[in-house]
Amino acid sequence: MKKHFFILAVILLSALTGLAQRKKKSAEYGLFLGGSYYIGDLNPLGHFNQFTKPAGGAVFRYNFNPRLAARGNLFFGAIEGHDSFSNSPSQQQRNLNFKSNISELSAQLEFNFLDYEIGNDKREFTPYIFGGFAGFKFNPQGEINDSWVDLQPLGTEGQGLPGGAAKKKYKLTQISLPFGIGIKANLAKHIGISVEWGMRKTFTDYLDDVSTKYYDPAKLAAKHGVIAAQLADPSIGTDPNFSNVGKQRGNPLTNDWYAFAGIVLTIKLKEKIPRCPGVY
């Protein structure tokens, strides 16, 4: 899967580069600066809260016309969640936590509601929407004894073990569908600025390593060590004789989401001046 997404990304970016070389169009390149966060079992409703982390990246935009543009992004961010910050007593008792870096390569289409062109005083502002396709990498880690440990190899919900959540461990390279809204404006003759917010619909419930039920800690410890069992169930305030095995650990009915929001600064590439016929 990882190889297929890499090939697809190269094809998409090559196509965008090829389009940019055509005459009578315009192209831009620039930087994205902002934040990233996730929505999932450890942060079910919190947009732009304490779990929002710094993010950045590179942008290439090709403008077909003043209303339609294609864009390639290479974004880097981080996501995080902690049950201990929740207002829900049940989440506080569950006491799970995670963090993960996010690397995303995407191709998007943008639609401007108004005619827009960098350097054109009559087309200097527009709201816009966008949507596209992305491949991303993540790697959830859990904290124990002031250290962060990779969670996917530990199969915390019994992945790969008899009676576990799945026959195989989830993949750390996945696809997502970015979509969102923004506002563009001219900042200088050759510079544009936009402010945008984009959600990413994923097809995995394991951005946070939490999805289904608690697995037998004794079996986890025997296969992956005591730390695996401790990270799988760090719940607090329970009767020592009580067992969570088989009880709900997460919500498998909804997949996780992540988001990037921030400012995009772009520089318009110099346009070639068309030559008169017969002049070489």
C-alpha positions, 0 to 999 in steps of 0.5 A: 500500500505504501508503495502504491501511494508513493507512486500515485503522489509522484504522478499527481505532483508531476501532473501539477508541475506539467500543467504549470509549464503551460502558457497563459496560466499562473502558478505559485509556491510557498509555505504553510504555517499553523497548527494540527489536531485530531478528533477521536476517542481521546479527544471526541469534540475538542477543536482548537484546544490544548491538544493543537500542535504547531504544523508547517509545510510547503505548497504549490498551487497552479491556477487554471483560471481566476476561479479554479486551482489545483494544489499540492501540499507537503505538510508536517504536524502532530496530534495528541490526546489525554484522557486526564484532560477530559471532563468525562469521569469515565475517560479520566478513569480510562487514563489513556494517552497518545501522541503522534507526528503526522506527515501528509502529501496531498493533491487538492482542487480549490474553487474560488467564489470570486475571481482572484489573481495575485497582483490584480487590484480588481481580483484581490480577495475571495473566499474558497473551498477545497477538497482532494486526496492525501496519503499520510504517515503516523506513529502513535506513542504512549507515555509510561514512566516519563518515556514515550513508547511506540504503540503499534508494535505492541498490539495493545488490543490484541492485534495479531493474537487469538481473539484480538481486535484484528488478525494483523496490526494496523498500517502506519501509512494510510489515506485521507480525504482533505476538505475545507474552507479558506480566504485568499487575499493579495498581500503584495504585487507578487505575494498572496496570503490565505487563511484556511481550515481543513479536516481530513477524513481517514479510514482508520480508527487507530490514529490514537491506538484506541478502537475496540475492546480491552485484551487480556493483559496476561496474554499481552505481557507474555507476547510483548512484555509487561509494558505492553499490558500496562499501556493497554490498560492504565485505568485508575480507581478500579477494584484490584479484583475487577477486570476490563478484559472484553469491555469497551476500550474505544468506539469502533463505530467512528473513524478518527479525523485530523486537521490542519489550520493556518496561514499559507503565504505564496509567491507568484511565479514569473509569467513568460511573455508570449512572443509574436508569431515569426519572432525567434 
